[in-house]
């Protein structure tokens, strides 16, 4: 008998390990498959009909990669992991919903059905974050593609949802810190509230929120990863969670409500006059209609604040001019997947027109694209010795980084001054960069002073990347640059302490593929001691 018990015990252990490691086998055990959702979540977020049309035509684009959407799309292939994760997260269902029509609905059902048949073999599609995204999206899009389907399809989807929920409960952590943990919490709460018999998922998700929100959303509301795009995504997820808890007549945890109240003004902080986001740390403009929707559903009053000292950003708004400056160190290791080497960079817009920008990012892209767009030279700041102020890692994050990034803000009747510095060039070059930016109260006079303190003899470049809609020409025999905005408004840039020139640049902040643009650059060789470059960007007065 003893031998028999030991054999059965070993068999049970092996079975548990198999179930934990294999999503497909995990679906064979657990509560009965639910016949339907206990609660049907509401999804208020807009999709992109143009992207939906591309999927309908057989192409899916994400993370800088495009690949056919065909019968073999769920089988392992040459697609990069970020692309596979975006596809397997199914958020593109919103794009087909925005396109509308029965053909779009049938396309979703075909791809979901094919995924159920072939996508359960592991890989990026079964990472905790991707599984959680898929769970919440399928349930939130229930009315679009499930409710009107036949009984057999609905049963297959419900069986898959139950299997995915159990898999996520067994594997909630994953290998990514930060926002992915909040995505997992959302997936668990959605599963716990919507799938009968999955109450343990709800408890696990709420515990995860209780642990993660205080460490990821500090008092100034800027998400710890310091990426405006990630910030938008996290806030949207938290709003979804709050709405579903209310719909299910569950108490909204205070930690969740507090996070929404903190993050909403911070989202306003990150907006330009055109309604889009500033381009720091792997962010793009994003769609203003989405940002408007998030702010509306957050239901938190109050204007954008001026300073985010914990997050490490400053915002100056004078007249119609908005300037946002990165005054913080990269996010801590493990939370820095989206970090760029852009300390002390700034963006400037006038009304609804962007003038000075950073180059942006191809979301989720790694390798050459990340190497190019995360570099210091892709930001409106100063490069020294043709080096990055932080070490950009191809697969995300930064290695060597500034030990100190400091900023002081001063306000007076004449305008606002931000005095900031970083020591990212201290290692190897022995150089400290100090930047002082002043915006006059009218918003029509922006001045900067760049000081490079160190041994000298290093080439430097002060970069002003321009939005593709802006046109630039050298004037006054090369002593100044005239930047013309689409409205016809002109801004004159002068500099002392270096040579002014116009160079090519790249803009990856808008929709679609990166576009060519220009940059005005002040170049020179830093003198030993304290080399100073002064510049002024002033609005041209109309004649008469």
For each residue, the residues with C-beta under 8 A, 3 or more apart:
1: 4 5
2: 5 6
3: 6 7
4: 1 7 8
5: 1 2 8 9
6: 2 3 9 10
7: 3 4 10 11
8: 4 5 11 12
9: 5 6 12 13
10: 6 7 13 14
11: 7 8 14 15
12: 8 9 15 16
13: 9 10 16 17
14: 10 11 17 18
15: 11 12 18 19
16: 12 13 19 20
17: 13 14 20 21
18: 14 15 21 22 25
19: 15 16 22 25 26 28 29 170
20: 16 17 26 170 171
21: 17 18
22: 18 19 25 26 122
23: 26 27 120 122 126 163 164 167
24: 27 120 121 163
25: 18 19 22 28 29
26: 19 20 22 23 29 30 163 166 167 170
27: 23 24 30 120 159 160 162 163 166
28: 19 25
29: 19 25 26 166
30: 26 27 162 166
31: 34 162 196 197 198
32: 197
33: 155 158 159 162
34: 31 37 38 158 161 162 195 196 197
35: 158
36: 154 158
37: 34 40 139 142 194 195
38: 34 193 194 195 196 248
39: 193 194 244 247 248
40: 37 139 142 143 194
41: 136 139 140 142 190 194 240 243 244 247
42: 140 243 247
43: 94 137 140 141 240
44: 293 297
45: 94 236 290 293 294
46: 94 98 287 289 290 293
47: 51 52 92 93 94 95 96 97 98 99
48: 51 52 94 95 98 287
49: 52 53 95 98 99 100
50: 53 54 95
51: 47 48 54 55 61 92 95
52: 47 48 49 55 56 92 95 96 97 98 99 104
53: 49 50 56 57 99
54: 50 51 57 59 60 61
55: 51 52 58 59 60 69 92 95 96 107
56: 52 53 96 99 103 104 107
57: 53 54
58: 55 68 69 70
59: 54 55 66 67 68 69
60: 54 55 66 67 68 69 73 83 87 92
61: 51 54 65 66
62: 65 82 83 86 87 363 364
63: 80 82 83 86 362 363 364 365 366
64: 362 363 364 365 369
65: 61 62 79 80 82 83 365
66: 59 60 61
67: 59 60 73 77 79 83
68: 58 59 60 73
69: 55 58 59 60 73 87 111
70: 58 73
71: 114
72: 75 77
73: 60 67 68 69 70 87 111 114
74: 114 115 118 119 125
75: 72 118
76: 121 123
77: 67 72
78:
79: 65 67 83 84 87
80: 63 65 83 84 366
81: 84 85 124
82: 62 63 65 85 86 364 365 366
83: 60 62 63 65 67 79 80 86 87 364
84: 79 80 81 87 88 123 124 125
85: 81 82 88 89 124 125 127 129 130 364
86: 62 63 82 83 89 91 92 364
87: 60 62 69 73 79 83 84 90 92 125
88: 84 85 115 119 124 125 126 130 134
89: 85 86 129 130 133 134 137
90: 87 93 112 133 134 137 138 141
91: 86 94 133 137
92: 47 51 52 55 60 86 87 95 96
93: 47 90 96 97 108 137 141 144 145
94: 43 45 46 47 48 91 97 98 137 141
95: 47 48 49 50 51 52 55 92 98 99
96: 47 52 55 56 92 93 99 104 105 107 108
97: 47 52 93 94 100 104 141 144
98: 46 47 48 49 52 94 95
99: 47 49 52 53 56 95 96 104
100: 49 97 104
101: 104 105
102: 105 106
103: 56 106 107
104: 52 56 96 97 99 100 101 107 108
105: 96 101 102 108 109 144 145 148
106: 102 103 109 110
107: 55 56 96 103 104 110 111
108: 93 96 104 105 111 112 141 144 145
109: 105 106 112 113 145 149 153
110: 106 107 113 114
111: 69 73 107 108 114 115
112: 90 108 109 115 116 138 145 157
113: 109 110 116 117 153 156
114: 71 73 74 110 111 117 118 119
115: 74 88 111 112 118 119 120 125
116: 112 113 119 120 156 157 160
117: 113 114
118: 74 75 114 115 121
119: 74 88 114 115 116 125
120: 23 24 27 115 116 126 160 163
121: 24 76 118
122: 22 23 125 126
123: 76 84 126
124: 81 84 85 88 127 130
125: 74 84 85 87 88 115 119 122 130 131 134
126: 23 88 120 122 123 130 131 167
127: 85 124 130 131 174
128: 131 132 168 171 172 173 174 180 184
129: 85 89 132 133 174 176 180 183 184
130: 85 88 89 124 125 126 127 133 134
131: 125 126 127 128 134 135 164 167 168 187
132: 128 129 135 136 168 183 184 185 186 187 188
133: 89 90 91 129 130 136 137 183 187
134: 88 89 90 125 130 131 137 138 164 187
135: 131 132 138 139 161 164 165 168 187 190 191
136: 41 132 133 139 140 186 187 190 240
137: 43 89 90 91 93 94 133 134 140 141
138: 90 112 134 135 141 142 146 157 161
139: 37 40 41 135 136 142 161 190 191 194
140: 41 42 43 136 137 190 240
141: 43 90 93 94 97 108 137 138 144 145 146
142: 37 40 41 138 139 145 146 147
143: 40 146 147
144: 93 97 105 108 141 147
145: 93 105 108 109 112 141 142 149
146: 138 141 142 143 149 153 154 157
147: 142 143 144
148: 105
149: 109 145 146 153 154 157
150: 153 154
151: 154 155
152: 155 156
153: 109 113 146 149 150 156 157
154: 36 146 149 150 151 157 158
155: 33 151 152 158 159
156: 113 116 152 153 159 160
157: 112 116 138 146 149 153 154 160 161
158: 33 34 35 36 154 155 161 162
159: 27 33 155 156 162 163
160: 27 116 120 156 157 163 164
161: 34 135 138 139 157 158 164 165 191 195
162: 27 30 31 33 34 158 159 165 166 195 198
163: 23 24 26 27 120 159 160 166 167
164: 23 131 134 135 160 161 167 168 191
165: 135 161 162 168 169 188 191 195 198 201
166: 26 27 29 30 162 163 169 170 198
167: 23 26 126 131 163 164 170 171
168: 128 131 132 135 164 165 171 172 184 187 188 191 201
169: 165 166 172 188 191 198 200 201 204
170: 19 20 26 166 167
171: 20 128 167 168 174
172: 128 168 169 184 188 204 208
173: 128 181 184
174: 127 128 129 171 180 181 184
175:
176: 129 180 181 337
177: 180 181 334 335
178: 181 182 216 224 225 230 331 334 335 337
179: 182 183 216 223 225 230 233 234
180: 128 129 174 176 177 183 184
181: 173 174 176 177 178 184 185 208 212 216
182: 178 179 185 186 208 209 212 213 216 234 237 238
183: 129 132 133 179 180 186 187 237
184: 128 129 132 168 172 173 174 180 181 187 188 205 208
185: 132 181 182 188 189 205 206 208 209 212 241
186: 132 136 182 183 189 190 205 237 240 241
187: 131 132 133 134 135 136 168 183 184 190 191 205
188: 132 165 168 169 172 184 185 191 192 201 202 204 205 208
189: 185 186 192 193 201 202 205 206 209 241 244 245
190: 41 135 136 139 140 186 187 193 194 205 244
191: 135 139 161 164 165 168 169 187 188 194 195 198 201 202 205
192: 188 189 195 198 199 200 201 202 203 204 205
193: 38 39 189 190 202 244 245 248 250
194: 37 38 39 40 41 139 190 191 244
195: 34 37 38 161 162 165 191 192 198 201
196: 31 34 38
197: 31 32 34
198: 31 162 165 166 169 191 192 195 201 202
199: 192 202 203
200: 169 192 203 204
201: 165 168 169 188 189 191 192 195 198 204 205
202: 188 189 191 192 193 198 199 205 206
203: 192 199 200 206 207
204: 169 172 188 192 200 201 207 208
205: 184 185 186 187 188 189 190 191 192 201 202 208 209
206: 185 189 202 203 209 210 253
207: 203 204 210 211
208: 172 181 182 184 185 188 204 205 211 212
209: 182 185 189 205 206 212 213 241 253 255 256
210: 206 207 213 253 255
211: 207 208 214 215
212: 181 182 185 208 209 215 216
213: 182 209 210 216 217 255 256 258 259
214: 211 217 255
215: 211 212 224
216: 178 179 181 182 212 213 223 224 225 234
217: 213 214 221 223 224 234 258 259 262 263
218: 221 222 224 262 310 311
219: 262 310
220: 262 266 305 307 308 309 310 311
221: 217 218 262 263 264 265 266 308 311
222: 218 226 231 266 269 308 310 311 312 313
223: 179 216 217 226 227 230 231 234 263 266 311
224: 178 215 216 217 218 331 332 335
225: 178 179 216 230 231 281 331 335 336 337 338 339
226: 222 223 280 281 311 312 313 328 330 331 338 339
227: 223 230 231 280 281 282 283 338
228: 231 232 267 270 277 278 279 280 281 283 286
229: 232 233 277 282 283 284 286 338 363
230: 178 179 223 225 227 233 234 281 282 283 338
231: 222 223 225 227 228 234 235 263 266 267 270
232: 228 229 235 236 267 270 277 286 290 291 294
233: 179 229 230 236 237
234: 179 182 216 217 223 230 231 237 238 263
235: 231 232 238 239 260 263 264 267 294 298
236: 45 232 233 239 240 290 294
237: 182 183 186 233 234 240 241
238: 182 234 235 241 242 256 259 260 263
239: 235 236 242 243 260 294 297 298
240: 41 43 136 140 186 236 237 243 244
241: 185 186 189 209 237 238 244 245 256
242: 238 239 245 246 252 256 257 260
243: 41 42 239 240 246 247 297
244: 39 41 189 190 193 194 240 241 247 248
245: 189 193 241 242 248 250 251 252 256
246: 242 243 249 250 252
247: 39 41 42 243 244
248: 38 39 193 244 245
249: 246
250: 193 245 246
251: 245
252: 242 245 246 256 257
253: 206 209 210 256 257
254: 257 258
255: 209 210 213 214 258 259
256: 209 213 238 241 242 245 252 253 259 260
257: 242 252 253 254 260 261
258: 213 217 254 255 261 262
259: 213 217 238 255 256 262 263
260: 235 238 239 242 256 257 263 264 298 300
261: 257 258 264 300
262: 217 218 219 220 221 258 259 265 266
263: 217 221 223 231 234 235 238 259 260 266 267 298
264: 221 235 260 261 267 268 295 298 300 302
265: 221 262 268 269 300 302 303 304 305
266: 220 221 222 223 231 262 263 269 270 305 308 311
267: 228 231 232 235 263 264 270 271 291 294 295 298
268: 264 265 271 295 302 303 304
269: 222 265 266 304 305 308 313 315 324
270: 228 231 232 266 267 277 278 313 324
271: 267 268 275 276 277 278 291 304
272: 275 276 277 278 285 322 324 347 349 354
273: 320 322 349 350 351 352 353
274: 285 288 349 352 353 354
275: 271 272 288 291 292 352
276: 271 272 285 286 287 288 291
277: 228 229 232 270 271 272 283 284 285 286 291
278: 228 270 271 272 283 324 347 358
279: 228 283 284 285 347 357 358 359 360 361 509
280: 226 227 228 283 313 324 326 340 342 345 347 358
281: 225 226 227 228 230 331 338 339 340 342
282: 227 229 230 338 339 340 361 363 374
283: 227 228 229 230 277 278 279 280 286 338 360 361 509
284: 229 277 279 360 361 363 508 509 510 511
285: 272 274 276 277 279 288 360 509 510 511
286: 228 229 232 276 277 283 290 291
287: 46 48 276 290 291 511
288: 274 275 276 285 291 292
289: 46 292 293
290: 45 46 232 236 286 287 293 294
291: 232 267 271 275 276 277 286 287 288 294 295
292: 275 288 289 295 296
293: 44 45 46 289 290 296 297
294: 45 232 235 236 239 267 290 291 297 298
295: 264 267 268 291 292 298
296: 292 293 299
297: 44 239 243 293 294
298: 235 239 260 263 264 267 294 295
299: 296
300: 260 261 264 265
301:
302: 264 265 268
303: 265 268
304: 265 268 269 271 315 317
305: 220 265 266 269 308 315
306: 314 315 316 317 409
307: 220 313 314 315 409
308: 220 221 222 266 269 305 311 312 313 314 315
309: 220 312 407
310: 218 219 220 222
311: 218 220 221 222 223 226 266 308 328
312: 222 226 308 309 326 327 328 329 405 407
313: 222 226 269 270 280 307 308 324 325 326 327 328
314: 306 307 308 324 325 327 407 409 418 420
315: 269 304 305 306 307 308 322 323 324 325
316: 306 321 322 323 324 325 416 418 437 439
317: 304 306 321 322 323 443
318: 321 415 416 439 440 441 442 443
319: 441 442 443 444
320: 273 350 351 443
321: 316 317 318 348 349 350 439 443 444 446
322: 272 273 315 316 317 348 349 350
323: 315 316 317 346 347 348 437 439 446
324: 269 270 272 278 280 313 314 315 316 346 347
325: 313 314 315 316 344 345 346 407 418 420 437
326: 280 312 313 342 343 344 345 346
327: 312 313 314 343 344 405 406 407 418 420
328: 226 311 312 313 343 405 407
329: 312 343 401 402 404 405 422
330: 226 336 339 340 341 343 390 398 401 402
331: 178 224 225 226 281 335 336 338 339
332: 224 335 336
333: 336 397
334: 177 178
335: 177 178 224 225 331 332
336: 225 330 331 332 333 339 396 397 398
337: 176 178 225 396 397
338: 225 226 227 229 230 281 282 283 331 361 396
339: 225 226 281 282 330 331 336 374 390 397 398
340: 280 281 282 330 358 361 373 374 375 378 379 392
341: 330 374 375 376 379 388 389 390 391 392 398 424
342: 280 281 326 345 358 374 376 378 379 381
343: 326 327 328 329 330 381 389 390 402 405 422 424
344: 325 326 327 381 382 405 420 421 422 433 435
345: 280 325 326 342 358 379 380 381
346: 323 324 325 326 356 380 381 437
347: 272 278 279 280 323 324 354 356 357 358 380
348: 321 322 323 354 355 356 446 537
349: 272 273 274 321 322 352 353 354 355
350: 273 320 321 322 353 355 443 485 489 491 539
351: 273 320 487
352: 273 274 275 349
353: 273 274 349 350 467 469 470 485 486 487 489
354: 272 274 347 348 349 357 467 469 470
355: 348 349 350 466 467 470 483 485 491
356: 346 347 348 380 464 465 466 467 537
357: 279 347 354 360 380 465 466 467 507 509
358: 278 279 280 340 342 345 347 378 379 380 465 509
359: 279 372 373 378 379 465 505 506 507 508 509
360: 279 283 284 285 357 373 507 508 509 510 514
361: 279 282 283 284 338 340 365 370 373 374 508 509
362: 63 64 365 369 370 373 508 514
363: 62 63 64 229 282 284
364: 62 63 64 82 83 85 86
365: 63 64 65 82 361 362 369 370 373
366: 63 80 82 369 370 394 395 396
367: 370 371 394 395
368: 371 372
369: 64 362 365 366 372 373
370: 361 362 365 366 367 373 374 392 394 395 396
371: 367 368 374 375 392 394
372: 359 368 369 375 378 506
373: 340 359 360 361 362 365 369 370 378 506 508
374: 282 339 340 341 342 361 370 371 378 392
375: 340 341 371 372 378 379 388 392
376: 341 342 379 381 383 387 388 389 390
377: 383 386 388 461 463
378: 340 342 358 359 372 373 374 375 465 506
379: 340 341 342 345 358 359 375 376 463 465
380: 345 346 347 356 357 358 463 464 465
381: 342 343 344 345 346 376 389 435 462 463
382: 344 433 435 450 452 460 461 462 463
383: 376 377 386 387 388 389 460 461 463
384: 387 389 425 429 431 433 452 458 459 460 526
385: 425 428 429 431 458 459 460
386: 377 383 459
387: 376 383 384 425 428 429
388: 341 375 376 377 383 391 392 424
389: 341 343 376 381 383 384 402 422 424 425 433
390: 330 339 341 343 376 398 399 400 401 402 424
391: 341 388 398 399 400 401
392: 340 341 370 371 374 375 388 398
393: 396 397 398 399
394: 366 367 370 371
395: 366 367 370
396: 336 337 338 366 370 393
397: 333 336 337 339 393
398: 330 336 339 341 390 391 392 393 401
399: 390 391 393
400: 390 391 427
401: 329 330 390 391 398 424
402: 329 330 343 389 390 405 422 423 424
403: 423 426
404: 329 421 422 423
405: 312 327 328 329 343 344 402 420 421 422 423 424
406: 327 420 421 422
407: 309 312 314 325 327 328 418 419 420 421
408: 418 419 420
409: 306 307 314 416 417 418 419
410: 416 417 418 419
411: 415 416 417
412: 415 416 417
413: 441
414: 440 441
415: 318 411 412 438 439 440 441 445
416: 316 318 409 410 411 412 438 439
417: 409 410 411 412 436 437 438
418: 314 316 325 327 407 408 409 410 436 437 438
419: 407 408 409 410 434 435 436
420: 314 325 327 344 405 406 407 408 434 435 436 437
421: 344 404 405 406 407 432 433 434 435
422: 329 343 344 389 402 404 405 406 432 433
423: 402 403 404 405 426 432
424: 341 343 388 389 390 401 402 405 433
425: 384 385 387 389 428 429 430 431 432 433 454
426: 403 423 429 430 431 432
427: 400
428: 385 387 425
429: 384 385 387 425 426 454 455 458
430: 425 426 454 455
431: 384 385 425 426 452 453 454 455 458 526
432: 421 422 423 425 426 452 453 454
433: 344 382 384 389 421 422 424 425 450 451 452
434: 419 420 421 450 451 452 453
435: 344 381 382 419 420 421 448 449 450 451
436: 417 418 419 420 448 449 451
437: 316 323 325 346 417 418 420 446 447 448
438: 415 416 417 418 446 447 448
439: 316 318 321 323 415 416 443 445 446
440: 318 414 415 443 444 445 446
441: 318 319 413 414 415
442: 318 319 445
443: 317 318 319 320 321 350 439 440
444: 319 321 440 538 539
445: 415 439 440 442 536 537 538 539
446: 321 323 348 437 438 439 440 536 537 538
447: 437 438 534 535 536 537
448: 435 436 437 438 462 534 535 536 537
449: 435 436 532 533 534 535
450: 382 433 434 435 462 497 532 533 534 535
451: 433 434 435 436 530 531 532 533
452: 382 384 431 432 433 434 458 460 526 530 531 532 533
453: 431 432 434 529 530
454: 425 429 430 431 432 458 526 528
455: 429 430 431 458 528
456: 525 526 527 528 529 531
457: 525 526 528
458: 384 385 429 431 452 454 455 525 526
459: 384 385 386 523 524 525 526
460: 382 383 384 385 452 498 523 524 525 526 531 533
461: 377 382 383 521 522 523
462: 381 382 448 450 495 498 521 522 523 533 535
463: 377 379 380 381 382 383 519 520 521
464: 356 380 493 519 520 521 537
465: 356 357 358 359 378 379 380 505 507 517 519
466: 355 356 357 470 472 483 505 517 518 519 520
467: 353 354 355 356 357 470 507 517
468: 507 510 515 516 517
469: 353 354 485 486
470: 353 354 355 466 467 483 484 485 486 517 518
471: 483 484
472: 466 481 482 483 484 502 518 520
473: 481 482 484 502
474: 478 480 481 482 500 501 502
475: 479 480 481 482 492
476: 479 480
477:
478: 474 500 501
479: 475 476 494 500
480: 474 475 476 492 493 494 500
481: 472 473 474 475 492 493 500 502 520
482: 472 473 474 475 490 491 492 493 540
483: 355 466 470 471 472 490 491 492 493 520
484: 470 471 472 473 488 489 490
485: 350 353 355 469 470 488 489 490 491
486: 353 469 470
487: 351 353
488: 484 485
489: 350 353 484 485 539 540
490: 482 483 484 485 539 540
491: 350 355 482 483 485 537 538 539 540
492: 475 480 481 482 483 537 538 540
493: 464 480 481 482 483 500 520 535 536 537
494: 479 480 500 535 536
495: 462 498 500 522 533 534 535 536
496: 533 534 535
497: 450 522 524 531 532 533 534
498: 460 462 495 522 523 524 533
499: 522 523 524
500: 474 478 479 480 481 493 494 495 520 521 522
501: 474 478 520 521 523
502: 472 473 474 481 518 519 520 521
503: 518 519 520 521
504: 516 517 518 519
505: 359 465 466 516 517 518 519
506: 359 372 373 378 514 515 516 517
507: 357 359 360 465 467 468 510 514 515 516 517
508: 284 359 360 361 362 373 514 515
509: 279 283 284 285 357 358 359 360 361
510: 284 285 360 468 507 515
511: 284 285 287
512: 515
513:
514: 360 362 506 507 508
515: 468 506 507 508 510 512
516: 468 504 505 506 507
517: 465 466 467 468 470 504 505 506 507
518: 466 470 472 502 503 504 505
519: 463 464 465 466 502 503 504 505
520: 463 464 466 472 481 483 493 500 501 502 503
521: 461 462 463 464 500 501 502 503
522: 461 462 495 497 498 499 500 533 535
523: 459 460 461 462 498 499 501
524: 459 460 497 498 499 531 533
525: 456 457 458 459 460
526: 384 431 452 454 456 457 458 459 460 531
527: 456 531
528: 454 455 456 457
529: 453 456
530: 451 452 453
531: 451 452 456 460 497 524 526 527
532: 449 450 451 452 497
533: 449 450 451 452 460 462 495 496 497 498 522 524
534: 447 448 449 450 495 496 497
535: 447 448 449 450 462 493 494 495 496 522
536: 445 446 447 448 493 494 495
537: 348 356 445 446 447 448 464 491 492 493
538: 444 445 446 491 492
539: 350 444 445 489 490 491
540: 482 489 490 491 492
541:
542:
543:
544:
